[in-house]
Amino acid sequence: MFNAKDRVLIVSCKDDPRAVGRIGWIVDEVPPGPLTQGRWTVNGLGFFIGPTLCETAELQKV
């Protein structure tokens, strides 16, 4: 389980493959629900990569 502002490494990402290998932070204050289809919002991945949705299995805490 992740919390807002947790730093995470993206190990894989169906939403945006360019984000793989990058470190960002969790935006969500609460666990993801139906609106994001159970995926976490990760931000801070780079200048050309906006907030990305990733499943729990695609993330690793740093």
C-alpha positions in Angstrom: 0.0 0.0 0.0 1.2 3.5 -0.8 0.6 6.9 0.7 0.6 10.4 -0.8 4.1 11.7 -1.4 5.7 8.2 -1.2 8.7 8.0 -3.6 8.3 5.1 -6.1 10.3 3.5 -8.9 8.2 2.5 -11.9 9.3 -1.0 -12.9 6.7 -1.4 -15.7 3.8 0.8 -16.9 1.0 0.0 -19.3 -0.2 3.6 -19.3 3.1 5.1 -20.5 6.1 2.8 -21.2 8.5 5.9 -21.2 8.0 6.1 -17.4 9.7 2.7 -16.8 12.9 3.1 -14.7 12.0 6.6 -13.5 11.4 7.7 -9.9 8.3 9.8 -9.0 5.9 10.3 -6.1 2.4 9.1 -5.4 -0.3 11.8 -5.8 -3.3 10.0 -4.4 -4.4 10.8 -0.8 -6.6 7.6 -0.7 -6.3 4.2 -2.3 -7.3 4.2 -6.0 -10.9 3.4 -6.9 -13.1 2.9 -9.9 -12.3 6.2 -11.5 -8.7 5.3 -12.1 -9.5 1.6 -12.5 -7.5 0.8 -9.4 -4.3 2.5 -10.6 -2.1 5.0 -8.6 -1.3 8.4 -10.0 2.5 9.0 -10.1 3.9 12.5 -10.8 7.4 14.0 -11.1 8.7 11.6 -13.8 10.2 14.2 -16.1 9.6 17.3 -18.1 7.9 15.5 -21.1 6.0 12.9 -19.0 2.9 14.0 -17.2 1.1 12.3 -14.3 0.9 8.6 -15.1 -1.5 5.9 -13.9 0.2 2.7 -12.6 -1.0 -0.5 -11.0 0.3 -1.5 -7.6 2.4 -4.4 -9.1 4.1 -1.9 -11.4 5.5 0.2 -8.6 8.2 -0.3 -6.0 8.9 2.0 -3.0 12.2 3.8 -2.9 
